[in-house]
Amino acid sequence: MSDADSIFADDVELIKNATVLEEDHTPKQILCRDDVLDQYTSVFKPVYKGRPPQNAFLYGDTGVGKTAATKYLRENLEQDIERKNENVPKEEKVALNLVWINCENFTTGDHKTSSYQVAVGIVNRLRNKGNRITGTGYAPQDVYDIMYEELNSLEGTVLVILDEVDKIGDDDTLLYELPRSRDIGYVENIRVGVIGISNDYTFRKNLSPKVKDSLCETEIKFSAYDAEELSDILRARADKALYDDAYDQETISLCSALAYQEASGSARRAIRLLRRSAEIAEENGSDLIRPPHIRQADNDLEYGNIVESIVDQDDEKLYILKALAHLDSAGLTPARTRKVHTAYSQVVQTYKSESGRGPLTQRGMFNHLSKLVMFGFVHTIDRNKGVGGGQWNEHEFSDDVTPQQVKDAFENHNLEWIEMDLRGIHD
Ligand SMILES: Nc1ncnc2c1ncn2[C@@H]1O[C@H](COP(=O)(O)OP(=O)(O)OP(=O)(O)O)[C@@H](O)[C@H]1O
């Protein structure tokens, strides 16, 4: 069968190498980051020389190259150590063990990670499949003991990279102890270096002084890219991913400008935008990515971002948003707080009938509703009819949110979307 017979084929193909546009692609070159790379290279240098490793804390907004720079230096370090070891006598060989943990992957049901969960993760990275431990059922001290035992069975330097380290929350025992494990006497055969990576500025600010002392030996800030830097990064990516005639200077400039404006200089957003724009251009049979494709791609990404941020809300806020979605569909917004509470109570009863937990009081719900206003999902109107006329609040979705996005978020959250008819609802 030729492509012409397939419903999946497009008439034109603009993407030459799709993997280059994927999230986990590590570029061969890190652009526009010379200063930061110099600083970061110094952190890895002692490891290459077989000296005690340093600890470091990397921070900066999302999509600004923290992970990419770390992967790039890790690959170089491993390759260079391998080359060096080929040419030196046995006793001078450098032993490096690297454990990469994304703390986001070790969250429990309530979206929280703890030092305990990360310690379980480290143990399981070091053990083979049949010998792994579960994330529950061990006393915390037992898990730490097992982890240090596993680490101590290695030799040389152990570099533990904790990506999204902020997910570790308040329980930061590990962040304090792991970098100092040799001084404390938990390990004796190895030297441990810890690199924490975070895009949460509050987490960095709130780190306890003792964690700051041990983990933040070197702090490296990754600032956001400006539109010109985004253009350089994007052009290099487009050169590898797209056919030469598929894009021009306007494609690169517009994708970069939009990512700069709307995603605070995130290279991830710029690359996603380029990929979606190329797909839309292909679907439209265009042999060049043009501004309308890019604008449509930008709208698609914005839509998806809002759905993702709704998915991140806790159950109570999801129920309030569902109540507002039904009120909106029934033409009943803006709705007074009492009406939103009645609708919300119905939603809770529908979803929580099995657990037996009831809805929050109106005041309790209002606290969550205020957070939704703060996050930009909901818009509240203050009605004031003057003396004797009364004062009250009315709520509706902000301009960026639609009932369909709430529905999509429920589905992404694996929560069934139960249809509800709130047309006859009273205040
Ligand atoms: N300087 C750069 N040169 C080339 N590619 C880059 C550069 N900076 C970022 N990228 C690319 O942009 C995307 C996002 O970068 P990365 O994952 O490193 O961001 P991050 O700062 O770790 O974000 P987060 O905090 O959300 O994890 C990746 O595809 C990465 O390869």
The ligand as an ORCA input file, in Angstrom:
! r2SCAN-3c Opt
* xyz 0 1
  N      20.303     26.046     26.060
  C      19.620     25.111     25.409
  N      20.087     24.594     24.251
  C      19.386     23.634     23.603
  N      18.212     23.128     24.024
  C      17.688     23.625     25.160
  C      18.373     24.607     25.912
  N      17.633     24.919     27.011
  C      16.543     24.150     26.950
  N      16.565     23.366     25.842
  C      15.542     22.406     25.459
  O      14.294     22.886     25.958
  C      13.516     21.848     26.534
  C      13.261     22.118     27.996
  O      14.479     22.155     28.714
  P      14.700     21.410     30.111
  O      13.890     20.160     30.179
  O      16.150     21.292     30.337
  O      14.056     22.486     31.088
  P      14.077     22.540     32.687
  O      14.690     23.850     33.057
  O      14.701     21.312     33.241
  O      12.521     22.575     32.990
  P      11.665     21.974     34.210
  O      11.988     22.809     35.412
  O      10.250     22.160     33.774
  O      12.038     20.527     34.350
  C      14.307     20.562     26.297
  O      13.848     19.973     25.104
  C      15.733     21.058     26.132
  O      16.478     20.167     25.324
*
